[in-house]
Amino acid sequence: MCERRIELTVDEGGMRLDKFLAERVADLSRSAIRRLIDTGQVVVNGEAVKASYKVRPGDLVVACVPQPEAEEPAAEAIPLGIVYEDQALIVVNKPAGMVIHPAPGHRSGTLVNALLAHCPDLASDSGDARPGIVHRLDRDTSGLILVAKNEQIRRALQSQFKARQVHKVYVALLDGQLEAARGRIEAPLGRDPRHRQRMAVVPGGREAVTEYRLLASLAGGDYSLVEAEPKTGRTHQIRVHFASIGHPVVGDMVYGRRRTRLPVPRQFLHAQRLGFTHPLTGQPLEFEAPLPDDLAAVLQALAQLG
């Protein structure tokens, strides 16, 4: 049974089908995409093709992602970068490349799998596959994420997010020179009408606000290092907002430029600071995660460019 249908129109040709899908559908692994192609659940212009097929401009690629078998997430002994923990909650410094919870194409190796090994009592009253998860980070975004140890705490923390009482600050490297040292992007977001797996600024979309501060102009103005503070929590908000003003996040293969002279291993986006009120004590808490080594190396490379 097809759980969701993905339709993509090819803009630039010459890329293998499996690589094209891997770049355009962020929540499916390369192996999951290969399985879909091999089992005939991906068609190009209505015909099944091989993974090696080179897509051409105007091709219509349709993928049918089947409904996963219902299963409880399994505990896996995966290292966790725990920044803070008490009887109610955990703050984790998530590495890039880790998916938050099990989903089609990512049945294991997720943050939830790791949390269940660390905290076996972690459970959700709703019985879903996301026990404890309060909010999310993209797979290739590193940084701080908040986890609740029971449903009462999760609901309380989610209420803080909904009321915009949680303080989140990201560090991002952008293409180009920002004109202002500070700015505010107010642009509604929704599903891209042409590429339903992507988000876009669309009329009538959900309210989305991002404030930013320029930290440094690098390489003669070719790049801008910024702090970004999302006032709302829309999917891919920071990435789409900066792309919408002509300064996409460096290394973002979905919303940004595919070619860069920098050795960028992933999108340069890191959730650096996280502040909230403890739901039991009422105490304000704030945590910070330093820039990870892979992104720090990018800044070192930039320094050499002058």
BELBEL-V833205 format. One record per pair of residues at least 6 apart in sequence whose ideal C-beta (glycine too) atoms are under 7 Angstrom apart, sorted by the first residue. I is the first residue (numbers start at 1). J is the second residue. D is the distance in Angstrom with one decimal. If there is no record, write none. Layout:
I,J,D + I,J,D
This chain:
1,66,6.2 + 1,67,4.8 + 2,64,4.1 + 2,65,6.9 + 2,66,6.2 + 3,65,5.5 + 3,66,6.1 + 3,67,3.9 + 4,65,5.0 + 5,62,6.8 + 5,64,5.8 + 6,25,6.2 + 6,62,6.9 + 6,63,4.3 + 6,65,6.6 + 6,196,6.9 + 6,197,5.7 + 7,60,6.8 + 7,62,5.3 + 7,196,6.4 + 8,24,5.5 + 8,61,4.6 + 8,195,5.9 + 9,60,5.9 + 9,194,6.4 + 10,20,7.0 + 10,55,4.6 + 10,56,6.4 + 10,57,5.8 + 10,58,6.4 + 10,59,4.2 + 10,61,6.6 + 11,57,6.5 + 12,57,6.5 + 13,54,6.8 + 13,55,5.6 + 13,56,4.1 + 13,57,4.8 + 14,54,5.9 + 15,54,6.8 + 15,55,5.6 + 16,51,6.6 + 16,52,5.8 + 16,54,6.4 + 17,37,6.5 + 17,44,6.8 + 17,49,6.3 + 17,51,5.7 + 17,53,4.5 + 17,55,5.8 + 18,30,6.7 + 18,33,5.5 + 18,34,5.7 + 18,37,6.2 + 18,51,4.1 + 20,55,5.1 + 21,33,4.7 + 21,63,6.7 + 22,30,5.1 + 22,33,5.7 + 23,253,5.0 + 24,197,6.5 + 24,254,6.9 + 25,197,5.3 + 26,138,7.0 + 26,139,6.4 + 26,254,6.2 + 27,103,6.0 + 27,105,6.7 + 28,104,6.7 + 28,105,4.0 + 29,105,4.5 + 29,106,6.1 + 32,104,6.6 + 32,105,3.1 + 34,51,5.7 + 36,42,5.0 + 36,63,5.7 + 36,65,7.0 + 37,51,4.7 + 40,48,4.7 + 41,63,6.4 + 41,64,4.6 + 41,66,7.0 + 42,61,6.9 + 42,63,4.6 + 43,62,5.3 + 44,53,6.4 + 44,59,5.3 + 44,61,5.4 + 45,59,6.0 + 45,60,5.6 + 55,61,6.9 + 65,104,5.3 + 68,104,5.2 + 73,102,4.9 + 73,112,5.1 + 73,113,5.7 + 73,116,6.2 + 73,129,5.2 + 74,108,6.9 + 74,113,6.2 + 75,113,6.6 + 75,116,3.9 + 75,117,4.0 + 75,120,6.6 + 76,108,6.2 + 76,109,6.9 + 76,113,4.0 + 76,114,6.1 + 76,117,5.6 + 77,117,5.0 + 78,109,6.7 + 78,113,6.3 + 78,114,3.7 + 78,117,6.8 + 80,92,5.8 + 80,114,5.2 + 80,118,5.6 + 81,92,6.0 + 81,93,3.8 + 81,95,6.9 + 82,90,6.2 + 82,92,5.9 + 83,91,4.5 + 83,92,6.7 + 83,93,5.4 + 83,144,6.7 + 83,287,5.2 + 83,289,6.6 + 84,91,4.2 + 84,287,6.0 + 87,149,6.9 + 88,149,5.7 + 88,153,4.8 + 88,279,6.6 + 88,280,5.3 + 89,146,6.5 + 89,147,6.3 + 89,148,5.4 + 89,149,6.0 + 89,153,5.9 + 90,147,4.4 + 90,149,7.0 + 91,144,6.1 + 91,146,5.8 + 91,274,6.8 + 91,287,5.3 + 92,111,6.9 + 92,145,5.4 + 92,147,6.3 + 93,143,6.6 + 93,144,6.0 + 93,289,4.4 + 94,111,6.2 + 94,137,5.8 + 94,142,6.1 + 94,143,6.3 + 94,145,5.1 + 95,142,5.8 + 96,140,5.2 + 96,141,6.8 + 96,142,4.4 + 96,266,5.3 + 96,294,6.9 + 97,139,6.4 + 97,140,6.5 + 98,110,6.8 + 98,111,5.7 + 98,139,6.9 + 99,106,4.4 + 99,110,4.7 + 99,139,5.1 + 100,110,6.3 + 100,111,5.0 + 100,112,6.9 + 100,133,6.1 + 100,136,4.9 + 100,137,6.6 + 101,110,5.5 + 101,111,6.8 + 101,112,4.5 + 101,129,5.7 + 101,130,4.4 + 101,133,5.8 + 102,110,5.4 + 102,112,6.3 + 102,129,4.9 + 112,129,6.9 + 112,130,6.3 + 112,131,6.4 + 112,133,6.8 + 115,122,5.6 + 115,132,6.0 + 115,147,6.2 + 116,122,5.9 + 119,149,6.5 + 122,131,5.0 + 122,132,4.9 + 122,149,6.1 + 123,131,5.2 + 124,130,6.6 + 124,131,4.1 + 124,151,6.3 + 125,151,4.3 + 132,147,4.5 + 132,148,5.1 + 132,149,6.5 + 132,154,6.5 + 133,147,6.7 + 134,146,4.9 + 134,147,6.5 + 134,148,5.5 + 134,154,5.8 + 134,157,4.7 + 134,158,5.7 + 134,161,7.0 + 135,145,6.8 + 135,146,6.4 + 135,161,5.9 + 135,233,6.6 + 137,143,6.4 + 137,145,5.5 + 137,271,5.9 + 138,236,6.9 + 140,266,4.4 + 140,267,5.2 + 141,267,6.8 + 141,269,4.7 + 141,270,7.0 + 141,271,6.4 + 142,270,5.0 + 142,292,5.2 + 143,270,4.8 + 143,271,2.7 + 143,272,6.1 + 143,289,5.3 + 144,271,4.9 + 144,274,4.1 + 144,287,5.8 + 144,289,5.1 + 146,157,6.2 + 146,274,6.5 + 146,276,6.8 + 148,154,3.6 + 148,157,5.6 + 153,279,5.5 + 156,279,3.7 + 157,276,6.8 + 157,279,6.1 + 160,166,5.2 + 160,276,5.6 + 160,277,6.4 + 161,233,6.1 + 164,231,6.2 + 165,277,6.8 + 166,275,6.9 + 166,276,4.7 + 167,275,3.6 + 168,229,6.6 + 168,230,6.0 + 168,271,6.6 + 168,274,5.9 + 169,227,5.6 + 169,229,5.3 + 169,272,5.5 + 169,273,4.0 + 170,228,4.6 + 170,238,5.9 + 170,269,6.0 + 170,270,6.3 + 170,271,5.4 + 170,272,6.3 + 171,227,6.1 + 171,270,4.9 + 171,272,4.9 + 171,291,6.3 + 172,226,5.5 + 172,228,5.4 + 172,238,6.4 + 172,242,6.9 + 172,249,5.3 + 172,268,6.1 + 172,269,5.0 + 173,223,5.8 + 173,225,5.5 + 173,249,6.9 + 173,250,4.5 + 173,268,3.8 + 173,298,6.7 + 174,223,6.6 + 174,224,4.5 + 174,226,6.1 + 174,242,5.6 + 174,247,4.2 + 174,248,6.9 + 174,249,6.2 + 174,250,6.6 + 175,223,6.6 + 175,247,5.7 + 175,248,5.5 + 175,250,5.8 + 175,256,6.8 + 175,257,6.1 + 176,224,6.6 + 176,246,6.7 + 176,247,4.9 + 177,217,5.8 + 177,221,3.8 + 177,224,6.0 + 178,214,5.3 + 178,224,4.6 + 178,247,6.2 + 181,213,7.0 + 181,214,4.7 + 182,213,5.3 + 183,212,5.4 + 184,209,6.8 + 184,211,4.9 + 185,210,4.6 + 185,241,4.4 + 185,245,6.3 + 186,209,5.2 + 187,201,4.4 + 187,208,6.1 + 187,241,6.2 + 187,244,5.7 + 188,201,6.6 + 188,202,6.4 + 188,204,6.7 + 188,205,3.4 + 188,206,6.0 + 188,207,6.0 + 188,208,6.0 + 189,199,5.4 + 189,201,6.3 + 189,202,7.0 + 189,205,4.8 + 189,206,5.8 + 189,208,4.4 + 189,234,4.6 + 189,237,6.3 + 189,240,6.0 + 190,199,7.0 + 190,200,6.9 + 190,202,4.2 + 190,205,3.4 + 190,206,6.4 + 191,199,6.5 + 192,198,4.2 + 192,199,6.3 + 192,200,3.9 + 193,202,7.0 + 198,254,6.3 + 199,235,5.4 + 199,236,4.6 + 199,240,5.0 + 200,240,6.4 + 201,240,6.6 + 201,244,4.8 + 206,234,5.9 + 207,232,6.1 + 208,232,5.0 + 208,234,4.6 + 208,237,5.4 + 208,241,6.8 + 209,231,4.0 + 209,232,5.4 + 210,228,5.8 + 210,230,5.1 + 210,231,6.9 + 210,237,6.2 + 210,238,5.9 + 210,241,4.6 + 211,229,4.7 + 211,231,6.4 + 212,226,4.9 + 212,227,6.5 + 212,228,4.7 + 213,226,6.4 + 213,227,4.8 + 214,224,5.9 + 214,226,5.6 + 215,225,4.5 + 215,226,5.9 + 215,227,6.0 + 216,225,4.5 + 217,224,5.8 + 218,225,6.1 + 218,302,4.8 + 219,302,5.4 + 219,305,4.5 + 219,306,6.7 + 220,306,6.9 + 223,250,6.6 + 223,302,6.3 + 224,247,6.6 + 228,238,5.1 + 230,237,5.2 + 230,238,5.9 + 238,269,6.5 + 239,249,5.3 + 239,252,5.5 + 239,255,4.9 + 239,267,7.0 + 239,269,6.9 + 240,255,5.9 + 242,248,5.8 + 242,249,5.8 + 243,255,4.2 + 243,256,6.3 + 248,255,5.5 + 248,256,3.4 + 248,257,6.3 + 249,256,5.6 + 249,267,5.1 + 249,268,5.9 + 249,269,5.4 + 250,256,6.8 + 250,260,6.1 + 250,262,6.5 + 250,264,5.6 + 250,268,4.6 + 251,260,6.9 + 251,264,3.7 + 251,266,5.5 + 251,267,4.5 + 251,268,5.2 + 252,267,4.3 + 262,298,5.9 + 262,301,6.0 + 262,302,6.8 + 263,298,6.9 + 263,301,5.8 + 264,298,5.7 + 265,294,5.0 + 268,295,5.7 + 268,298,6.2 + 270,291,5.9 + 270,292,6.6 + 270,295,6.0 + 272,288,6.1 + 272,289,5.9 + 273,286,6.6 + 273,288,5.0 + 274,287,5.3 + 275,284,6.8 + 275,285,6.7 + 275,286,3.8 + 276,285,6.1 + 277,284,5.5 + 278,285,5.7
